[in-house]
Amino acid sequence: MKTFAGELLVFATVIDCGSITAAAEKLQQTVSGVSRALTRYV
């Protein structure tokens, strides 16, 4: 996901799931990919 909306979705999913690992599983992405998306968002 390369858009602001995609990064916002990742951020919201991490909050909803309570962890980066759970969010990565839910989004069907790697933990590394979710972490990078969070870094771009902040």
C-alpha positions as CSV (number, residue, x, y, z in Angstrom):
1,M,0.0,0.0,0.0
2,K,1.6,3.2,-1.1
3,T,-1.1,5.7,-0.4
4,F,-1.9,7.7,2.7
5,A,-5.3,5.9,3.0
6,G,-3.4,2.6,2.9
7,E,-1.1,3.6,5.6
8,L,-4.0,4.9,7.7
9,L,-5.7,1.5,7.3
10,V,-2.6,-0.2,8.6
11,F,-2.4,2.2,11.5
12,A,-6.1,1.6,12.4
13,T,-5.7,-2.1,12.0
14,V,-2.7,-2.2,14.4
15,I,-4.7,-0.3,17.0
16,D,-7.8,-2.6,16.5
17,C,-5.8,-5.8,16.7
18,G,-3.5,-4.6,19.5
19,S,-0.2,-5.7,17.8
20,I,1.7,-5.4,14.6
21,T,1.9,-9.2,14.2
22,A,-1.9,-9.6,14.5
23,A,-2.5,-6.7,12.1
24,A,-0.1,-8.2,9.6
25,E,-2.0,-11.5,9.7
26,K,-5.3,-9.7,9.3
27,L,-4.0,-7.6,6.4
28,Q,-2.2,-10.5,4.9
29,Q,1.1,-8.6,4.9
30,T,4.4,-9.2,6.5
31,V,5.3,-7.8,9.9
32,S,8.1,-5.9,8.2
33,G,5.7,-4.3,5.7
34,V,3.3,-3.2,8.4
35,S,6.1,-1.8,10.4
36,R,7.3,0.2,7.4
37,A,3.8,1.5,6.7
38,L,3.7,2.8,10.3
39,T,7.0,4.5,9.9
40,R,5.8,6.3,6.9
41,Y,2.6,7.4,8.6
42,V,4.4,8.9,11.6
